[in-house]
Each structure stands twice: as C-alpha cells, then as structure tokens.
Amino acid sequence: MKVTLKDGSCKEYSQPMSVIDIAADISAGLARMACTGEIDGESVDLRTVVDKDCSLNILTAKDEKGLAALRHTASHVMAQAVKRLYPDAKLAIGPSIADGFYYDIDFASPITAEDMEKIETEMKKIIKEALPLERFTLPREEALAFMREKKEPYKVELIEDLPEGEEISFYKQGEFTDLCAGPHLMNTKEVGKAYKLTSLAGAYWRGDEHNKMLTRIYATAFAKKEDLEAYLTMIEEAKKRDHRKLGKELGLFMMHDAGPGFPFFLPKGMVLKNTLLDYWREIHKKAGYVEISTPIILNRSLWETSGHWDHYKNNMYTTVIDDQDYCVKPMNCPGGVLVYASEPRSYRDLPLRIGEIGLVHRHEKSGQLHGLMRVRCFNQDDAHIFMTPNQIKDEIMGVASLINEVYTLFGFKYHVELSTRPEDSMGSDEDWEMATEGLRTALDELGLDYVVNEGDGAFYGPKIDFHLVDAIGRTWQCGTIQLDFQLPQRFELEYQGADGEKHRPIMIHRVLFGSIERFIGILIEHFAGAFPAWLAPVQVKVLPISDKFIEYGESVRKQLDEAGIRVELDTRSEKIGYKIREAQMQRIPYMLIVGQKEQEEGLVAVRSRNTGDEGQKSLTDFIRKLQEEIASKAMEEAKPKQ
C-alpha cells in the first residue's frame, strides 16, 4: 500500500494503517499535533484506516479543518460538562463555526454567566481526565432506541430525518456519548487549555421560529493560549466598535419595533450614505456604466421565469394586485434583464454595463436580524453586464480591477474565493463548466490568489467572492462577480452579431459594496466611527470659547458652508474643554476653536482628531487644505484603539 504525503514523498505499508498511526510513523511530533486528515482530498477522522493507495494530508490546528476538529471536540467536552452539571438538559446540535463553536441546549431552567463559569470548570476536569474518544456506528432502529433511552428527543429527530441507508455514527468519551459524524481528536486532553465560553443567546430549534427556543452557548478554542488571548482582545475591541452602539451615539441610524429589520437612517447617516453613493456613481461613470432604476414590485410570473420563485420564494414578500400575485423584489437582476430586452441590441452595443442602486426586500427570520448587517430591506449596488462570449475575460478583469480600487481606497485587504455549482441549481453541465472556466481563467490572468469553494455558487451560475479584512482582522464577504448563462436563456435575450444572425448574450451579476447598509455597518466598525474627512457626516465643528464669540463663530461656519464643507457651530454655554471632549466623542475630524485672539486676527485655532492641537491658521488656508484632503479622498489608516 503506497501513501503519498502532502510534500510529495511516499510511504509504503504492508498492511492497513490508521491515519494517526501513519502520523506517528512519520514523526512523534506530528502525531501529537494531528487533529484530522484528508484522504484523496476528502476529510477523514484520525481513526480512519487507510487500506489502499492514496494521497494523505495530515492536518494540525494550524490548518482550518484541523482547528475545526479541535473545536468540534471541545463542543463535545462542553456538552459532557453540561450533562454532568444539568442531567435533565437536552442536547440539540454543537458544530464548529468560523470563530469557535456552539451548542444548542434545552435547559429545564435558564442559565446565567455564573453557570458558564461552572461549565468551564467542569470542562477543565474532563480535559484533565484524558478520556479517549471512541467512534461506533449503529443500525437506524438501534440508534433511535439508544437516543430514546437517553431521553434525547432532538437527537431522535435528527436520526429520523437521516436518509435510509445513511451511516449513523456516535462518539463516546467516558460516560458521555453523542450522535456525530466527526471528525474528532483522539482524546479530551488534546483540547488543551486555550478555550473560553464567550456568550449566551437564544436559538430556535433548526432555525425555525415556530419551534422551541433553545439556549445557545457560544465558545471558542485554539491550540495555543496566545491565540486565544489575541482572539479575546479582538472580541473586546469589536464590542467597542459595535456599529449598533456607535450608530446610536453618532446619530447615524435607528431601529424601531414598528419595523423590525427595517432600518431608519437619520440625517447624519443619510449624509454618510449619500456620500458613498456619490462615490459609487463617480467611479461607475468613469468605468462606462449607465444607471437605471427598476420597480420594487413585479408580478409573480416574472420571478417564475427568472427561477427565483422556485429557489427563493421563502425569502420573498408577496402581495396581490388586481387579483394577480406580485412579489416585492429580493434582488435587481430581472429588472436589469427587462431593460436589456426593451430594445433590439447589436454586437456593437456590447458590452452593455447597467448599474442600479436598487431597494430590495428579503424575509429574514427575526433571530437572524443584526443591526445593519442583517436586515429585511437594503439597497444593493448591483450592476449587470451583457456581453459576447469573447468579452467574458476582459469584463471580469475590469470588475475585479474596480473592486480592487474600491477596497484599496478604504484600506481593506482581501482574499478571493471561486464558488462552484451548488446542488440546488439550474442549467446544463456544459454551461456550468464554461462559466466556471471563464472565471478561473480571468483570476489566473489577473494573478489573484484564490481558493475554490465547492458547491457554494449561485443557483444560476458560479461566482467570485471578495472577502475583505477590517482593521481588527475580521473577514466580511462583500464584492461578488457571478457569471450567468441561465437568465439570458430564460428571458430569450438576443443581440445581432457581426454575421447578421441572432446570438445569446452572456450576463455578469456583480456588486462592489453589496448591501449599502451592511457596508456602512462594516465601515462604522472598521473606522470605529472615526470616518476620514471626505466621509464624515460632520467634517468641522466650530467651538466658540464663550457666548461673546458666537457671532465670529457663525461667520466662520458660514464661510466653511459656502466652501462646501459639512460644518456645525456649537453655541451652547459650556466650557471649551467640555465642547472639545464632546466633539472628540463624536469623532469630528477637525475642531476650530475661536476666541478673543482669533477674532481680532481673523484666525482659527485648529485641533485635529488625530494629531491634536495644530495651532492658529488663517481660515482660507485651512479651507484650502481641507478641500484638498476631501477631493483626494485621503484615508487615515484604520487602527484598533488602544
């Protein structure tokens, strides 16, 4: 039996060997660090027996899948601790997630932060016991009887929903056994000491608001304590930057029970939003796009033709007009298609780049709503590009270049994923292969590093997703490029080619910001509310030292306003130190302090948000400098606050 390792070397074995034994044969150090493995690219448990020629990759906590296995094992340790402390608790599911893991549990009575400390203490005991995790399988009826005997109704329901013939596996550690597909570490001691229960939340069973609300315990785990400490520091910083908190403090937006998930933008928030949209229009005009606006409500038959009704109807709001079903649009694509189809097109018209800031509505479950990050209505900065087959590569490269320009301006680093055909999709294998290869070729020619995300494409075509990284290291998926052969076919779109014949155009769906609302939420947290001057809702605050200098302050305010600068005058009878502190709390880029000397000499005392006191300057010089800063869209580096 020949096993090819990740580095290209080979190992020969005369008999079947488990993954962990092969790891031990390679080196004792690797065996100690091993978390899981991959055989011919497929994730496997360390207990899996290798009995044929194959490629084998042994993963540690330095690898994403290896760390996921460590966290998954930690979730079992947490569940075991819960069952020891609260024997009547019923377990639901406990997966690893991007930043850690969680377990949904049905407690007989609510638990508190003090209970979380008890659970952590019990986890420490279980880890110290070094209990081996043993995997076994049971036939369907025996598995059901086993979980019924343990009085675990949620596990019974999960087993009942498994397809006939599906292998039903369990993992046992000491007295605790859990329904689980794995993979897991070899024993509880390997979870180590770098774990932390982070928060409690409510979660409907299976995400259905009609089901019982369970308690979700969020936690995280790492291989090293310093990694855990860095993560917890980031979490604390994220709390300070929470856009919901800052949005309220800075007067940007609000939520109201009259419309859960439907944000209200306040005057300062509208300035921020409109500034972003002005920038969007500016760069799109330069890139050769035209802008349109399409209706919010369109009839059901349109959405059936587009395929959205079959694939997305549970997230769509509907209404009846003149005894006919209509849908509130969850996306802008069909409207863009109708605009293309509104007149005859020639190959000379292509590529046709059509942009739209369209208001869309999607029904999100109440438990998933989160400030501006997850809402039920938002503006999507869509564009749809209609093109000939030989224009695909250049258009994709053009969009990628535009996305790079935008993210670079805001100081975001990013990485790229190519997402392929999902199970729930439409269209032929040939179309999907051609579309996927078109995206892959463009990425290769751009020289962009990317990973392939199998099965995560849109239902109508593969896509390129851009994941940006903010100032404290969190990742957000915003920009996307989706290649679509399906909608042009479904709507029978055509153009006249150079040969005089009718041809089918190819379509790109793409966004730069994604949801404008969500992007604003990301920017609030990225800059911790301290927006660069060109974005700041208020760019300058004029602060008279006392009431007798208000008139001079008003003349300064007026000149700034006439110069196109967003300015406020603080006329309150407060001490100047208080006014400065409050302006700093409001993250105002510049404060102009005016008193006796400034009034007599026609000057202003400039105080910058970032550099502090800049001394006295003529108002003309200050205005010129600030106008240059705004025009260049100068970006201060977004850094975590110390």
ZIRA-V973533 format. One record per helix or strand of 2 or more residues. SS is the DSSP state (alpha for helix, beta for strand). FROM is the first residue (numbers start at 1). TO is the last residue. Records with the same first field share a line. If there is no record, write none. Layout:
SS=FROM-TO + FROM-TO
This chain:
beta=2-5 + 10-12 + 17-18 + 34-39 + 42-44 + 49-50 + 54-60 + 90-91 + 96-97 + 100-106 + 134-137 + 169-173 + 176-179 + 195-204 + 213-221 + 253-254 + 264-265 + 290-291 + 297-299 + 317-321 + 324-328 + 352-361 + 377-387 + 413-419 + 450-453 + 463-469 + 475-484 + 495-496 + 502-503 + 506-515 + 540-544 + 567-570 + 590-594 + 603-608 + 612-618
alpha=19-26 + 28-33 + 64-85 + 113-128 + 140-149 + 153-160 + 188-191 + 205-207 + 225-241 + 243-249 + 257-259 + 267-286 + 300-306 + 308-315 + 333-340 + 347-349 + 366-368 + 389-409 + 429-446 + 486-490 + 516-526 + 547-562 + 576-585 + 596-601 + 619-631
